[in-house]
Amino acid sequence: MSLSPKQRAVALMNLEKARAEARIAKQKRLVDCICENCGKQFTRRLSEVKHGMGKYCSLPCLYAGRKRETATKFGSKKKLNH
């Protein structure tokens, strides 16, 4: 089954409209966060933040934050660089 040029144009416009609506809906699900290690602003999905993944902007910051939390938790006397 082949579409006429007019039908093809209408289908393409509908597809573009659907993609734009999906992009807007996805943007609404994003949350601005601030890294607990370096203070950088970044975005995460709302579902990720609900599961506790909105604390750090990157893996290096996550590792540094974990080191600091562990040192604080167990009373380490070593001074950790920020």
Number of C-alpha atoms within 10 A of each C-alpha: 3 6 9 9 9 9 11 12 12 12 13 12 12 12 12 12 12 12 12 12 12 12 11 11 11 11 11 11 12 16 15 12 18 15 18 15 19 14 12 12 12 16 15 17 17 15 13 12 16 9 8 9 14 21 17 24 21 13 9 11 18 17 13 17 19 13 13 17 12 12 15 13 9 8 9 11 8 8 8 11 6 9
